[in-house]
Amino acid sequence: MKKAVPIGYEDIKEIIDKNLYYIDKTMMIRDLLDSGAKVSLFTRPRRFGKTLNLSMVRRFFEKEIDSGWEQIDNSYLFDGLEISSCGGRYLRHQQQYPVISLSLKSAKQPTFDMAYQSIIDEMVKEFDRHRYILDRDVLQAEDSRLFERFLRKEAEPIEYAKGLEFLSKCLAVYHGKNAIILIDEYDVPLENAYFEEFYEEMIQFICSVFESALKSNPALEFAVITGCLRISKESIFTGLNNLKIYSVLNEQYGNAFGFTQEEVDTLLRDYDLGQKRKEVRRWYNGYLFGDSEIYNPWSILNYVDDKGKMLQAYWSNTSSNSIVRELVEEADTETRRELEMLIEGRIIEKPVHEDITYGDIHESRDNLWNFLSFTGYLKQCGQRLDGRKRYLFLAIPNEEIAAIYEDSILEWSKKKLAMTNMDALTRSIETGDCDAFGAFVSEQLLDTISFFDYGENYYHGFLAGLLKGIKGFTVLSNRESGEGRADIILRENKFCGKAVILELKVAKAFDQMEGLCREALQQIEEKDYEAELRKDGYGPILKYGVCFYKKGCMVRK
């Protein structure tokens, strides 16, 4: 019987205890011990296994104590996993340290007070998890009283700001060993605060917590922090000279988050989906972390759990993707051109800005492109050095992410068309002003983002969508009439009203446009597209040959 796929599980203990499928990432533990870094920050896109990996680190290192002062043995969790064969140099650290594990992913409230309280609640949970400290007379009386105030949520703001430092000190006193501090999704409260407009308050609080816990804390063994974005050192990691950052650009830990090709191949074979390898690769592969080619783990696991029934954008359903919509909606001419290049499968080049804050994102388009690359909406395909400046070659990683861009563009296009005044278009069609008709359509094309090849289907859909904004008319596409199907027909919504027939052509060069317009008009006549309209009493019937070339439109009547 195949193991169940662990959808939504974020603790290695649950996965092992329930005998769920687990892809071994325990060599990250060896690498952490070898690195010697006091504070390690890992930035990866959402749903790439950051929380699960932190749970793995915690369960390996923690000397976990239950309410009866007995140590909980978690060593069995790693039986048969890669770290277990690395020898005594590493295994002597197993279950030897007190661990503080704090998640900030729930701090998404609309006000600072609510978000602040959410973080305090998580902090108090850690104090409660370690309340066994109070059952033995190891703390000084003053520290015991402060610990109890934390448990009752009666501490002062400055005490909460130094809460992790204080807890690590208490744990070091009790265990005789310095504490390991793990902080998950550190940037979630900052992102939320930016969009809810209390960024400065939140960053001051987070900065205070980090500085006290991670800088010159004698009770700290080492710390591991995860997030999606590398917030600039100047704003949140002030003075942390002991910080080592591992972003998607670093080769170290390149395969620690997400799934490698080998891991995916094994997973697909284990669930009898090996024949789907090529299409799975096209949809979910494409990320480059350092020099490691990586798959999106959330999407792969969901695809396997669905037994490979349908390729779909699983990852896009885990977030609002608001940053992509914002890029599309606020795009200038250059950005629209670059988006079209990306969607065509081409590469753009941008300077690297790793140290940015949420407040920096909108200061320049380069910052926004960097944000998209570090959060999984673009992948880096290579780098180039120009003096002191480093440039990234960026592309859309796979079909799943391409679908997010396309959906965002379609949504924006619909909104834009709904707000466009169609009076000039209506007037030009009714009066037969071909130049004005073509100019209006060309203007709209120039102001849109195309994500299909410039084929007839693209132009057909675009023009039909545009014409639907004309009041008082019904738009019919490919409706059978006479001896064939006219591309687009407009019928006035009244008895014996006007009608318009439009036949579309696509030119491969500008100098073909005039001739193709005439060819379209000839086709309307030869195939008698107006037959059904005359039969139903419509008149007058206007006939237009419309030709497109790239983002230009020519109309003849």
N, C-alpha and C positions, 0 to 999 in steps of 0.2 A: 504493500500500500504506500502510495506517495505521501510525503509530508505535506501538510497544509502550508500555503504561502502566507508569510506574516504581514498582512496588510494592516498598517496603522500601529504596529507594535514598536515601541521605542526603548524597551529595556531588554538587554540580552538575557537577563534572568528569566523573564517570561517566555522568550523564544525557546531557550534551552529546556526549561521545565515543561513546556507544552509540546516539545519535540517538533517544533516548526522548522521550516527550511532556513538555514543560516549560511550566508556567504562569509567566509572567514576573513576578518579584517584585523586579527589580533597582532599582526606584526607591527601595527602602529604602536603598540605598547613597547616593543623592543626599540623602535626608533625614538620614542620619547625618552627612554632611559639613556640611549646612546647620545642624544643631542646635547644633554646637559643644560638646555634652556630653562631659565627660571620661570618665564612666562611665555607661553606659546599661543598665538592667535591664529586660528584657522578660518579662512573665509571661503565659503562655498555657496552655490545657489541653494534655495530652499528645496527640501525633500531629497537631499543627496546623502542622508545618513549621518548628519552631524550629531543629532540627539542620541541615536543608537550607539555611535562610537564613544560618546562621553559616558554612556551607561556601561559600556565595556571597560573603559578606563577605571571607572569607579569600582565596579565589581571585582576587578583584578587587584587593585591596590588597597581597597578599604578593609580595615579591621573593624567589621561591623558588629555592634553590640546590641543585643535585644533588651527588652524591658527588665529581664531577670539578671542582667549583668553578664550574660553568657555570650561568647563570641559566636556569630553565625558563620558557618563554613560554606563559602562560595567557591572553593577551589575546584569542585567538580564541574563547574560551568565551562572550564577551559580544557577539560579532558579531551584529548584528540585534536584540539585546535593547534595551530602552528606555533603559538607562543610556548606551548607545553614542551616542545622539543628543542627549545633554545638554550637549555642548560641552566645550571645553578646561578650563574651570574645575573640572570634576569628573574628566575623563580624565587630567589631569596627576598625579593621585594613584594611578593604576593601576600596580600592580607596583612600588611605590616603598618599601614598608615591610617590615621583618621582622615576622613574625606568630607569636605563641604561641597554639596552639589546644589547649585542654584540655577533655576531656569527663569528667564525673563520673557518668555514667549507669550505669556498671557497679559502682558502690560499694554493693552490696546484700547484703553478707555478714552472717552471724549474730553476729559478734563485732567489737569495735572494732579489734582487731589486724588481722583479715582485711580489714575495710573500709578501714582506714588504709593497708594494704599495697597494696590495689587502686588507691587514689589515687596512691600513690608510683609504682606501675608506669606509670600514665598520664603522670605528670610526667616520668619517666625516658624515656619514648618521645619526648617533645618535645625533651629534651636530645639524644637520639640523632638525631632528625631534623635537628638543627642542629649536629651534631658537626663539620661542615666548618669551624666557627670555629677548631678546634684545629689545622687544617692550615696555618694561616698565623700567624705570630708577631705577633698583635695584642693578646693578653691578657697581663696581668702574670702572672708565674710562679705566684703564689699562687692567682690566679683559675683558671688552667689546671689546677692540681692539684685544686681544688675541683670544677671541671667534670668532670674524669675520675672523681672519687669518685662524682659523681651517676651517671655512665654505668655504674659498677661496682655501684651501689646500696649504697655504703658511706658515704654522708653521715650526719651526725648529725641527730637529730630537729629541732633548732632550724634546721638548714640546710635541711631539707625544708620547714619552715614558711615559710622565706623563699626557697624555690626559684624561684618565678615572678619575684620581684623580681630575683634574681641572674641568671637567664637573660635577662631583658629588658635588664639592664645590659650583659651580654656581647654581646648582639645589637646594641645601640646603638653599642658600641665598634667592632664589626666593620663595620657598615653605614654608620655615620655618620648614622643616622636612629633616632629613638625607635621602640619596638616597640608594636604593637597586640596587646592581650591579649583572647582570646575564651574564655569559659568557658561550657560547655553543661551544662544540667540541674544547676545548682549545688545544688538542694535535694533531689536524689535521696538523697545520703548522709545528709542530715538527717532525711528522712522515714523511711528505713530504720533509722537510729539510734534514732528515737523509738519505733518499734514493737519494736525489738530491745532497747530499754532501755539504751542507752549514749549517749543524746542529749548530755549535758553534755560528755563527752569529745570527741565529734565536733564539736560546735559551737565548742569552744575551738580545735581544730585548724584548721577552716575559717576561723574568724575571724582567726587568725594569718596564714594564707595570703593572705586578702583584704586585710587591713590593710597588710601589707608590699608587696603588688603594686599595690594600687589607691590607696593614700593616700600622698601626698607622694613618689611614685616619680618621680624626675627622668627616668627612661628610658622612661616611659609616654607614648605618643602619645594613645591613647584605648583604652577597653575596652568590650566588649559582653558582657553576661551574660544567660543565659536560664534560665527555670525555670517551674514550674507555679504556685508560691505565692510571694507577697511576704512573706518573713520579716522581722520587725520590725527596724528600723534598730538599735534598742538591743541586739539580741542578736547580729547578724552583720555589720552594716554600720556598726559603731561608728566614729564620727568621720569617715565618708565624706561630707563636705559637698559633694563634687563628683559625687554620685550623682543621676541622673535616672531615675525609675521610670515605666515605661509599662505599666500594667495593662490589663485588658479595659475599664476605665472611661474610659481616655484616648482622645481623638479622634485624636491623632497616632499614626501607624502603624496605624490601625484596620484597613486592608485589607492589611497586610504579611504577615499570617499567616492561613491559611485561604483559601477561595475566595469571591470575590464572585459575585453573581447573574450578572453579565455573563460572568465567567470560566467558570462552570458551564454557562451556555447555549451558549457556544462549544464547550466540551468535549463536551457531549451531541450537538451537531450534528455534530462531527467524527467521532463514533463511531455515527452514525445512531440516536441515542437521544433525539432532540428531542421525540418524542411522549410521553416519560416525564417531562417537566419538572414537571408538577403533583405527581405522586406522589413524585418525588425531593425536591422542595421540602418536602413534608409530612414526609418521613422524616429528612432530613439538614440542612435549613436551620434557622434560628431563633436563631442566636447573634448577639449585638449587641456588637461591639467598638468602643467609642466611639460614633460614629454610623453605623458601617458594618455592614450586614447580611451575615453570614458563614456559609458552609457548612463542615461538617466535611470537610477534604480527604482524610483517610484513608478514610473511608466512601465518598465519591464516587469516588475512584480504584479502590477495590475493586469497587464496583458496576459501573463501566464495564469493568473488567478481566473481570468475570463476564458481560459482554455484556448487562447489564440483566435477567438471568434471574429474579432474585428480590430483593425488598427485604428486607434483614435487618440485624440489629444488628452491623455489623462492628466498630465502635469498642468495644463492650462486651467483645469477645473479647481486647482488648489489655491488660486489667488485671483484677484480682480484684474491682474495684468494692467493696472491703471497707468503704469509708467510708459507702456507701449502706446496706449491710447493717447496719452499726453504728448508723446513724441509726434504721433501722426497728426493730431489736431492742431499742434502749434508749429508744424513744419513750415519752414520757408522754402523758397525755390530750390536751393542747394540741398537741403535735407530731403525734400521729395525726390530729387534726382538720385540721391544716395540710397534711399529706401527702395527705389525701383531697381537699382543695381543689385542690392542685397537679395531681393525677392527673385531676381533673374538668376541667382546662384553665383553672382560675382562677388568680388572682395573690395572692401574699402580700407583705407589706411588712416589711422588716427593716432595722435600722440598719447602716451600713457600718462594718466593721472591717478595713481593708486591712492594717494592720501587726500581724500575728499570728504566733506561732510554732506549731510542731506541739504544743508543750506547752500552748498556749492553747486548742486546738480544743475540748477537753472541759470547759473552765471555764464555758461557757455555750452554750445552744442557738443564740444569735445568732452566735457564732463558728463553729459547725458549719455554719449556713446560709451564712455568708460563704465558708467553705472550699468548699462545694459550688458556689457561684456562680463562684468563681475557677478551679475545676478542671473546669468544663464540664458539671456535672450540673444546673445551673440557668442560666438566662439572665436578664440584667437587662433589664426592659422600660421602664425610666424611673427617674427620681430625684426626690426631694423634699427640700428644705432646711427645717429647723425650727430657727431660730436658728443655732447652731454645728453642729448635728447633721445629718448627711446620711442619708437613707433610700433603700433600693433597693426597687423593685417587681420581684419575682422570679417566674419561671414555668418550667415544664419546656420545653426548647427544641423538641423534636420527638418523633416516634414512636419513634425509636431509643432515646432516653434514657428515654422513658416505659416502654419494655420492660424496661429495667434495674431501674427502681423496682418494676414489677409482678413480675418474677422474684424480686427480693429479698423482697417482701412474701409471695409464695407460699411461698418457702423458709422464711421465718420462721413463717408460719402452720402449716405442716406440723410444724415442730419444736415449736411451742407446743402444738398439738393432741396430739402424741405424749407430751407431758409432763403433760397435763391429766388429772386423776383423774375418771373417768367414772362412779364409783359412784353419785353423786347422780342423774345423768341416768338411769342404768339402773333405779334404784329407782323414780324417778318414773314412768317409762314402764310398768314392770311392775305398779305399784300403782294406776295411773290418777290420780296426783296431778298434775292439769293445771297448777295454779299453780306447783308446783316445777319441772315440765317447762319451762314458759314462762320462769320466772325464770332457770333455768340457761342456756337458749339466749340470752336477752337479755343476760346477763352476759358471755357469750363474744362476742356481737356488739359490745358496748360496748368490749371489749378488743382488737378487731381493726381493721385498716386496710382499708377498702373501696376497690376501684379499678374497680368497675363501677357503672353506674346501679343504683339499688335496684329491679331488676326480678326477675321470678320466677326467671330462670336463675341470678342471683347467689345468691339465698336457697337455691335448690335445691342448688347446688354446696356452699354453706357447710354446710347441715344434713346432707347426705349425708356430707361429710367428717367432721363431728362424730360422726355415728352410727357411722362405721367404727371409732371407738375403743371401742365397746361390745363386750366380750368375749362369745364364745359365740353371736354372731349374724352372719348374712350380710346385707349391705345390697344391695338391688336397686333401681335407678333406672329409672323409666319402663318397667317390665316389664308386658307385655300380660297382662291378666287380666279375665275377664268380657267386658263390652262396650267396654272401653277400656284405658287405661294408668294405673295408679296412679302418683302421683309417686314415692313411696318405700315400699318394703316391707322389713321386717325379718323374717328367718326364723331361728328358733332352730336351732342346728346339732345336732339330734338327731331321731330318729323320733318323729312325733306331737308335736313341740314347739310352743311358742308362736309366734305370728306377730303382726306389727303393720303396719297400713296407715296411711300418712300422706298426706293430700291438702293441698297448699299453696295459699295465696292471698296476694295482696299488696294492702294497703289504701292509698288515697290520703289518708286522714285517720284519726285515731285512732278516731273514733266509728263507723267502718265495720267495725272488727275483729271484734266479736262476731258480727255478721250474716254476715260472710264465713267465719268458723269454722263456723257452722251450715250455710252453703251447701256448704262442703267436705264435711261429714259427709253431707249429703243426696246429694251426687254419688257418694260411696263406695257408698251404698245403691242408688241408681238404676242405676248402671252395674255393680253386683254385682262389685266388685273382689276380693271374697273367694272367688269361685268356684273358681279354680285352687288356692287354699290349702286349701279344704275338700276338694277332690278328692284332694289329696296327703296328707290326714290331719292337717293342722295344726289345733291348737286348744289353748287358746282363741285367738280372733282379736280383737285390740284395734284399735279404729279411732279415729283422731285427726284433727280438723280443725285445721290450723295456719295462723295468719295473721301476717304481718309488716307492720310499719310503721316505716320508717327502721331504728333499732337496737333495736326492741322486738319481742317475740314473744308471742302469745296462743295458748293451746291449749285446745281443748274436745274431749270424748270422746262 
